[in-house]
Structures are given as C-alpha cells and as structure tokens.
Amino acid sequence: MASTVKNKHVGCSEQFYKEHIIEELKQQRGSHEEKQKVLEMLKRLEDEQEEEEGEDGEEEETLEDRLQGLDLDRDTEAVWDQLTAQERAEFQAVVEKGMLGEMLEMWTPWWSLSHVRIPSCTALQESNQTREYHGIRVIWQ
C-alpha cells in the first residue's frame, strides 16, 4: 500500500521536474546533441510512468472485473477463488497482523441505539395529560 501511495505522488513530482527541465533547456543554449539526450531521457521517463500507471489501472480493473456479478456477502468462497495468489497472501498477512479492524469503518447497528419508550396513546388519553417527546407536544383531552 505504501508503494501505491508513493507511485501516485511520483507522477506529480516527475511532472514538476519535467516542466522545469524543459524550461531550463529553453533558456540554455546547449548543443543539439545535448538537447536530444535530455529529450530522450524525458521520453523514457514518461513512457515508464505510463507503463506503471497502466499496470496499476489494469490491476484494479481486473480485480473489479473478476468480482463483478458476485454477491460479496454470500459467495465468499467464490470471491476467494477470484483473488490472485499475491492478493490472498496480502489479505492473510493483514489478518495475521490483526490490522483488518483498522481497515473497517466502525458502525453502530440500529438495534443497539437507545430508544425512548413512549406510553401508548390509550394510556395518555386515559390520563388526560400533556407530554413532550423529542420536542413534540402530545396533548390528549
């Protein structure tokens, strides 16, 4: 995961440096041969970046394609079968290190939320009282 984050920022910094190198080349009067060498280096760098970005994108799309149409909640064996050996190993390592919980968002199930008991309408009506619940005034007469 750290390499993915690093790779995403490499594009930003490489673009920054590329622009400054090109600007510097425009201002300097180097030989035609020197300019060609620098431009070739920049072209190779750009090609490498495109390959890396293409590989990352293909990997994500491939995983998405492999999981498409599967019920992720019910077909757990089918999901596991669709993972590559590397993806399985990474998942198992995360589980073994106890880091899986850090990746999940905490949530509170609706049934564990506190509820206010409201007396039945009949009980309120019989008592001929006024009560307020969550800012709503209930009057029975």
N, CA, C and O of each residue as an XYZ file, in Angstrom:
564
protein
N       0.829     -1.183      0.000
C       0.000      0.000      0.000
C       0.876      1.250      0.000
O       0.543      2.238     -0.654
N       1.983      1.215      0.722
C       2.875      2.375      0.746
C       3.439      2.646     -0.639
O       3.609      3.800     -1.030
N       3.730      1.575     -1.386
C       4.263      1.781     -2.735
C       3.213      2.391     -3.647
O       3.551      3.167     -4.541
N       1.930      2.051     -3.436
C       0.858      2.635     -4.250
C       0.767      4.126     -4.009
O       0.663      4.906     -4.955
N       0.807      4.532     -2.731
C       0.758      5.961     -2.403
C       1.971      6.665     -2.986
O       1.853      7.753     -3.550
N       3.142      6.043     -2.850
C       4.371      6.633     -3.379
C       4.272      6.784     -4.893
O       4.650      7.819     -5.442
N       3.762      5.749     -5.569
C       3.634      5.796     -7.028
C       2.694      6.901     -7.469
O       2.926      7.530     -8.502
N       1.634      7.154     -6.708
C       0.686      8.201     -7.080
C       1.344      9.576     -7.011
O       1.042     10.445     -7.830
N       2.230      9.781     -6.054
C       2.881     11.079     -5.901
C       4.083     11.236     -6.828
O       4.523     12.355     -7.089
N       4.606     10.139     -7.318
C       5.738     10.205     -8.241
C       5.329     10.970     -9.484
O       6.110     11.766    -10.006
N       4.120     10.741     -9.964
C       3.649     11.435    -11.163
C       3.648     12.934    -10.987
O       4.032     13.665    -11.900
N       3.222     13.406     -9.826
C       3.186     14.848     -9.562
C       4.593     15.434     -9.573
O       4.852     16.438    -10.236
N       5.496     14.802     -8.836
C       6.848     15.354     -8.744
C       7.586     15.219    -10.071
O       8.335     16.117    -10.456
N       7.385     14.116    -10.767
C       8.060     13.944    -12.053
C       7.579     14.981    -13.054
O       8.381     15.513    -13.821
N       6.288     15.278    -13.062
C       5.753     16.301    -13.969
C       6.359     17.662    -13.634
O       6.715     18.427    -14.530
N       6.474     17.957    -12.345
C       7.070     19.210    -11.889
C       8.504     19.342    -12.410
O       8.878     20.362    -12.989
N       9.303     18.282    -12.190
C      10.695     18.317    -12.632
C      10.792     18.383    -14.150
O      11.652     19.083    -14.684
N       9.942     17.681    -14.831
C       9.955     17.685    -16.293
C       9.729     19.094    -16.825
O      10.440     19.549    -17.720
N       8.734     19.781    -16.269
C       8.433     21.142    -16.714
C       9.621     22.076    -16.479
O       9.948     22.901    -17.331
N      10.259     21.939    -15.321
C      11.402     22.804    -15.021
C      12.613     22.485    -15.900
O      13.351     23.389    -16.291
N      12.813     21.240    -16.202
C      13.930     20.872    -17.078
C      13.697     21.424    -18.475
O      14.609     21.971    -19.095
N      12.478     21.278    -18.966
C      12.166     21.800    -20.299
C      12.347     23.313    -20.332
O      12.895     23.853    -21.292
N      11.889     23.994    -19.290
C      12.047     25.450    -19.221
C      13.524     25.827    -19.195
O      13.942     26.776    -19.859
N      14.305     25.084    -18.430
C      15.748     25.347    -18.356
C      16.410     25.116    -19.711
O      17.291     25.873    -20.118
N      15.982     24.075    -20.399
C      16.542     23.797    -21.727
C      16.232     24.917    -22.710
O      17.053     25.251    -23.564
N      15.065     25.481    -22.586
C      14.690     26.579    -23.475
C      15.590     27.793    -23.247
O      15.926     28.512    -24.188
N      15.975     28.012    -21.991
C      16.784     29.178    -21.666
C      18.265     28.961    -21.968
O      18.986     29.918    -22.248
N      18.717     27.722    -21.913
C      20.130     27.437    -22.176
C      20.342     27.195    -23.664
O      19.435     26.787    -24.388
N      21.528     27.451    -24.077
C      21.891     27.222    -25.471
C      22.897     26.072    -25.516
O      24.092     26.282    -25.721
N      22.393     24.864    -25.321
C      23.259     23.698    -25.398
C      23.347     23.213    -26.831
O      22.649     23.696    -27.722
N      24.215     22.256    -27.019
C      24.357     21.696    -28.365
C      23.118     20.874    -28.706
O      22.369     20.448    -27.827
N      22.929     20.672    -29.966
C      21.791     19.893    -30.437
C      21.848     18.475    -29.862
O      20.817     17.901    -29.512
N      23.045     17.920    -29.769
C      23.237     16.573    -29.238
C      22.822     16.494    -27.765
O      22.164     15.534    -27.362
N      23.193     17.477    -26.971
C      22.821     17.512    -25.553
C      21.306     17.588    -25.394
O      20.719     16.897    -24.562
N      20.688     18.434    -26.202
C      19.231     18.571    -26.138
C      18.553     17.244    -26.480
O      17.572     16.862    -25.841
N      19.069     16.553    -27.476
C      18.493     15.270    -27.874
C      18.584     14.258    -26.739
O      17.627     13.530    -26.478
N      19.736     14.209    -26.061
C      19.920     13.264    -24.958
C      18.910     13.525    -23.844
O      18.291     12.595    -23.326
N      18.750     14.784    -23.483
C      17.816     15.133    -22.414
C      16.387     14.798    -22.828
O      15.621     14.250    -22.036
N      16.033     15.121    -24.055
C      14.687     14.820    -24.531
C      14.430     13.314    -24.573
O      13.321     12.872    -24.273
N      15.427     12.532    -24.936
C      15.291     11.077    -24.931
C      15.096     10.554    -23.513
O      14.280      9.663    -23.279
N      15.852     11.116    -22.564
C      15.690     10.715    -21.167
C      14.285     11.041    -20.677
O      13.652     10.226    -20.005
N      13.805     12.218    -21.010
C      12.457     12.605    -20.600
C      11.407     11.701    -21.236
O      10.423     11.341    -20.590
N      11.612     11.339    -22.481
C      10.680     10.453    -23.174
C      10.657      9.086    -22.507
O       9.583      8.518    -22.306
N      11.830      8.545    -22.159
C      11.891      7.250    -21.470
C      11.179      7.325    -20.129
O      10.441      6.410    -19.761
N      11.397      8.407    -19.400
C      10.758      8.597    -18.107
C       9.241      8.642    -18.263
O       8.510      8.021    -17.491
N       8.787      9.365    -19.246
C       7.350      9.471    -19.493
C       6.763      8.108    -19.867
O       5.685      7.749    -19.391
N       7.458      7.348    -20.710
C       6.993      6.015    -21.100
C       6.911      5.085    -19.894
O       5.957      4.319    -19.762
N       7.914      5.152    -19.012
C       7.909      4.324    -17.809
C       6.721      4.667    -16.921
O       6.071      3.776    -16.374
N       6.441      5.953    -16.778
C       5.301      6.375    -15.962
C       3.997      5.852    -16.537
O       3.134      5.374    -15.800
N       3.853      5.942    -17.855
C       2.633      5.460    -18.492
C       2.474      3.962    -18.295
O       1.362      3.481    -18.079
N       3.575      3.216    -18.368
C       3.528      1.776    -18.145
C       3.097      1.469    -16.721
O       2.254      0.600    -16.501
N       3.674      2.183    -15.738
C       3.320      1.965    -14.341
C       1.861      2.299    -14.091
O       1.157      1.544    -13.420
N       1.405      3.416    -14.622
C       0.010      3.798    -14.446
C      -0.902      2.788    -15.116
O      -1.954      2.448    -14.576
N      -0.516      2.312    -16.274
C      -1.306      1.311    -16.985
C      -1.392      0.014    -16.209
O      -2.454     -0.605    -16.146
N      -0.281     -0.405    -15.615
C      -0.275     -1.628    -14.822
C      -1.175     -1.490    -13.614
O      -1.937     -2.408    -13.311
N      -1.108     -0.359    -12.910
C      -1.954     -0.147    -11.739
C      -3.418     -0.152    -12.134
O      -4.236     -0.803    -11.484
N      -3.749      0.560    -13.182
C      -5.130      0.632    -13.629
C      -5.653     -0.721    -14.072
O      -6.791     -1.082    -13.769
N      -4.815     -1.483    -14.800
C      -5.224     -2.801    -15.255
C      -5.476     -3.721    -14.075
O      -6.432     -4.497    -14.083
N      -4.626     -3.640    -13.061
C      -4.781     -4.497    -11.900
C      -6.106     -4.222    -11.207
O      -6.825     -5.155    -10.849
N      -6.435     -2.951    -11.015
C      -7.679     -2.599    -10.355
C      -8.872     -3.015    -11.200
O      -9.839     -3.568    -10.678
N      -8.812     -2.756    -12.493
C      -9.908     -3.137    -13.371
C     -10.060     -4.647    -13.406
O     -11.178     -5.162    -13.426
N      -8.958     -5.349    -13.412
C      -9.011     -6.798    -13.463
C      -9.682     -7.344    -12.214
O     -10.516     -8.244    -12.306
N      -9.333     -6.818    -11.057
C      -9.965     -7.260     -9.820
C     -11.447     -6.940     -9.856
O     -12.275     -7.768     -9.477
N     -11.778     -5.755    -10.304
C     -13.188     -5.370    -10.405
C     -13.919     -6.297    -11.369
O     -15.030     -6.744    -11.082
N     -13.305     -6.581    -12.497
C     -13.925     -7.478    -13.472
C     -14.110     -8.875    -12.893
O     -15.133     -9.522    -13.116
N     -13.111     -9.331    -12.151
C     -13.197    -10.673    -11.573
C     -14.298    -10.775    -10.532
O     -14.918    -11.828    -10.384
N     -14.547     -9.688     -9.809
C     -15.550     -9.729     -8.741
C     -16.938     -9.307     -9.207
O     -17.915     -9.452     -8.474
N     -17.020     -8.790    -10.414
C     -18.306     -8.321    -10.920
C     -19.279     -9.499    -11.041
O     -18.925    -10.571    -11.532
N     -20.502     -9.272    -10.584
C     -21.530    -10.305    -10.669
C     -21.550    -11.243     -9.477
O     -22.455    -12.069     -9.362
N     -20.576    -11.134     -8.589
C     -20.558    -11.986     -7.401
C     -21.253    -11.278     -6.253
O     -21.143    -10.060     -6.109
N     -21.969    -12.039     -5.434
C     -22.553    -11.489     -4.216
C     -21.459    -11.553     -3.155
O     -21.178    -12.618     -2.606
N     -20.851    -10.416     -2.872
C     -19.693    -10.375     -1.977
C     -20.038    -10.810     -0.560
O     -19.157    -11.248      0.180
N     -21.302    -10.696     -0.170
C     -21.708    -11.094      1.175
C     -21.974    -12.591      1.280
O     -21.805    -13.176      2.351
N     -22.383    -13.207      0.198
C     -22.787    -14.618      0.266
C     -21.798    -15.561     -0.400
O     -21.615    -16.686      0.065
N     -21.169    -15.134     -1.463
C     -20.276    -16.007     -2.224
C     -18.825    -15.824     -1.788
O     -17.963    -15.536     -2.618
N     -18.551    -15.986     -0.509
C     -17.195    -15.728     -0.012
C     -16.169    -16.678     -0.625
O     -15.043    -16.270     -0.910
N     -16.543    -17.924     -0.827
C     -15.617    -18.872     -1.452
C     -15.328    -18.468     -2.894
O     -14.194    -18.568     -3.360
N     -16.364    -18.012     -3.594
C     -16.175    -17.577     -4.983
C     -15.279    -16.341     -5.035
O     -14.445    -16.210     -5.931
N     -15.453    -15.436     -4.071
C     -14.599    -14.242     -4.009
C     -13.153    -14.666     -3.774
O     -12.243    -14.187     -4.451
N     -12.943    -15.566     -2.815
C     -11.595    -16.043     -2.500
C     -10.953    -16.688     -3.728
O      -9.769    -16.487     -3.995
N     -11.741    -17.461     -4.471
C     -11.227    -18.130     -5.667
C     -10.811    -17.136     -6.749
O      -9.948    -17.443     -7.571
N     -11.413    -15.954     -6.756
C     -11.104    -14.955     -7.778
C      -9.842    -14.155     -7.463
O      -9.315    -13.470     -8.339
N      -9.352    -14.231     -6.234
C      -8.144    -13.491     -5.864
C      -6.903    -14.198     -6.395
O      -6.859    -15.425     -6.484
N      -5.907    -13.409     -6.743
C      -4.629    -13.983     -7.168
C      -3.880    -14.475     -5.935
O      -4.253    -14.155     -4.807
N      -2.838    -15.242     -6.150
C      -2.033    -15.750     -5.035
C      -1.449    -14.597     -4.223
O      -1.394    -14.672     -2.996
N      -1.016    -13.541     -4.890
C      -0.447    -12.385     -4.193
C      -1.523    -11.685     -3.360
O      -1.260    -11.293     -2.224
N      -2.723    -11.525     -3.905
C      -3.810    -10.872     -3.166
C      -4.201    -11.692     -1.944
O      -4.473    -11.133     -0.881
N      -4.231    -13.022     -2.091
C      -4.544    -13.895     -0.947
C      -3.482    -13.751      0.136
O      -3.801    -13.648      1.321
N      -2.218    -13.746     -0.277
C      -1.114    -13.627      0.684
C      -1.176    -12.290      1.417
O      -0.971    -12.239      2.630
N      -1.458    -11.208      0.692
C      -1.566     -9.888      1.324
C      -2.719     -9.868      2.320
O      -2.579     -9.326      3.417
N      -3.852    -10.449      1.951
C      -5.006    -10.483      2.848
C      -4.682    -11.284      4.106
O      -4.971    -10.845      5.219
N      -4.085    -12.452      3.928
C      -3.739    -13.276      5.080
C      -2.741    -12.574      5.992
O      -2.830    -12.696      7.213
N      -1.801    -11.848      5.420
C      -0.825    -11.114      6.234
C      -1.518    -10.039      7.061
O      -1.183     -9.845      8.229
N      -2.470     -9.345      6.471
C      -3.215     -8.306      7.191
C      -4.002     -8.931      8.337
O      -4.034     -8.385      9.440
N      -4.636    -10.075      8.082
C      -5.410    -10.757      9.121
C      -4.495    -11.229     10.241
O      -4.808    -11.042     11.417
N      -3.366    -11.840      9.889
C      -2.439    -12.355     10.892
C      -1.851    -11.246     11.763
O      -1.600    -11.459     12.949
N      -1.631    -10.075     11.188
C      -1.083     -8.950     11.951
C      -2.159     -8.254     12.778
O      -1.850     -7.365     13.572
N      -3.415     -8.647     12.600
C      -4.505     -8.028     13.348
C      -4.845     -6.631     12.869
O      -5.389     -5.831     13.630
N      -4.535     -6.330     11.629
C      -4.753     -4.985     11.107
C      -6.060     -4.856     10.327
O      -6.378     -3.774      9.832
N      -6.809     -5.929     10.213
C      -8.035     -5.894      9.424
C      -9.047     -4.930     10.030
O      -9.749     -4.227      9.303
N      -9.124     -4.893     11.346
C     -10.057     -3.992     12.015
C      -9.781     -2.531     11.731
O     -10.706     -1.719     11.722
N      -8.529     -2.183     11.499
C      -8.171     -0.798     11.198
C      -8.670     -0.374      9.824
O      -8.819      0.819      9.556
N      -8.927     -1.329      8.964
C      -9.365     -1.029      7.608
C     -10.884     -0.896      7.514
O     -11.406     -0.392      6.519
N     -11.587     -1.345      8.544
C     -13.045     -1.326      8.523
C     -13.576     -0.103      9.245
O     -13.024      0.324     10.259
N     -14.631      0.444      8.722
C     -15.262      1.605      9.337
C     -16.167      1.137     10.479
O     -16.949      0.200     10.321
N     -16.050      1.801     11.623
C     -16.892      1.452     12.766
C     -18.314      1.906     12.505
O     -18.543      2.989     11.966
N     -19.263      1.075     12.890
C     -20.664      1.434     12.730
C     -21.437      0.900     13.918
O     -21.004     -0.043     14.581
N     -22.565      1.497     14.180
C     -23.426      1.078     15.274
C     -24.704      0.510     14.673
O     -25.404      1.211     13.942
N     -25.018     -0.743     14.967
C     -26.242     -1.318     14.415
C     -27.475     -0.596     14.957
O     -27.494     -0.153     16.105
N     -28.487     -0.488     14.126
C     -29.678      0.263     14.509
C     -30.335     -0.316     15.747
O     -30.938      0.429     16.520
N     -30.239     -1.617     15.958
C     -30.929     -2.229     17.081
C     -30.249     -1.961     18.419
O     -30.829     -2.228     19.472
N     -29.039     -1.440     18.387
C     -28.379     -1.142     19.658
C     -28.468      0.338     20.028
O     -27.948      0.747     21.066
N     -29.115      1.135     19.196
C     -29.311      2.546     19.516
C     -30.321      2.661     20.653
O     -31.241      1.850     20.761
N     -30.143      3.664     21.491
C     -31.081      3.822     22.604
C     -32.402      4.370     22.080
O     -32.433      5.269     21.240
N     -33.474      3.814     22.588
C     -34.814      4.226     22.176
C     -35.565      4.763     23.392
O     -35.393      4.282     24.512
N     -36.377      5.739     23.151
C     -37.203      6.295     24.219
C     -38.543      5.578     24.179
O     -39.197      5.510     23.138
N     -38.938      5.048     25.318
C     -40.254      4.392     25.381
C     -41.321      5.460     25.479
O     -41.272      6.335     26.343
N     -42.260      5.377     24.603
C     -43.379      6.311     24.610
C     -44.602      5.538     25.072
O     -44.905      4.476     24.526
N     -45.306      6.052     26.064
C     -46.511      5.346     26.518
C     -47.516      5.254     25.373
O     -47.524      6.084     24.464
N     -48.336      4.257     25.435
C     -49.320      4.080     24.373
C     -50.272      5.267     24.335
O     -50.479      5.950     25.338
N     -50.833      5.494     23.186
C     -51.769      6.609     23.024
C     -52.960      6.449     23.957
O     -53.478      7.428     24.495
N     -53.386      5.207     24.143
C     -54.533      4.965     25.019
C     -54.208      5.385     26.444
O     -55.041      6.001     27.109
N     -53.002      5.059     26.929
C     -52.617      5.425     28.292
C     -52.575      6.935     28.439
O     -53.019      7.459     29.461
N     -52.055      7.652     27.451
C     -52.026      9.108     27.512
C     -53.439      9.677     27.501
O     -53.757     10.610     28.239
N     -54.267      9.104     26.661
C     -55.628      9.609     26.532
C     -56.384      9.408     27.849
O     -57.119     10.293     28.289
N     -56.202      8.255     28.466
C     -56.895      7.965     29.719
C     -56.383      8.854     30.844
O     -57.155      9.215     31.733
N     -55.108      9.214     30.831
C     -54.564     10.039     31.902
C     -54.846     11.512     31.678
O     -54.658     12.326     32.582
N     -55.301     11.866     30.465
C     -55.652     13.247     30.128
C     -54.483     14.188     30.446
O     -54.663     15.224     31.085
N     -53.289     13.810     29.991
C     -52.093     14.595     30.285
C     -51.462     15.126     28.998
O     -51.753     14.686     27.886
N     -50.591     16.087     29.221
C     -49.796     16.624     28.122
C     -48.364     16.150     28.327
O     -47.805     16.294     29.414
N     -47.779     15.588     27.288
C     -46.394     15.117     27.364
C     -45.635     15.613     26.149
O     -46.213     15.877     25.095
N     -44.327     15.735     26.320
C     -43.478     16.168     25.214
C     -42.409     15.105     24.974
O     -41.725     14.680     25.905
N     -42.272     14.678     23.709
C     -41.285     13.682     23.318
C     -40.485     14.225     22.143
O     -41.039     14.499     21.078
N     -39.191     14.379     22.342
C     -38.296     14.889     21.296
C     -38.823     16.183     20.697
O     -38.790     16.370     19.481
N     -39.302     17.066     21.543
C     -39.747     18.378     21.089
C     -41.154     18.401     20.524
O     -41.608     19.446     20.060
N     -41.852     17.286     20.551
C     -43.227     17.246     20.041
C     -44.164     17.145     21.236
O     -44.046     16.235     22.057
N     -45.079     18.074     21.322
C     -46.021     18.088     22.433
C     -47.251     17.267     22.057
O     -47.894     17.514     21.037
N     -47.559     16.295     22.894
C     -48.728     15.439     22.685
C     -49.758     15.822     23.738
O     -49.503     15.728     24.939
N     -50.910     16.248     23.277
C     -51.972     16.680     24.193
C     -53.188     15.785     23.979
O     -53.652     15.607     22.853
N     -53.684     15.241     25.047
C     -54.907     14.432     24.996
C     -55.949     15.089     25.877
O     -55.695     15.417     27.036
N     -57.103     15.269     25.313
C     -58.176     15.886     26.103
C     -59.426     15.057     26.040
O     -60.437     15.418     26.644
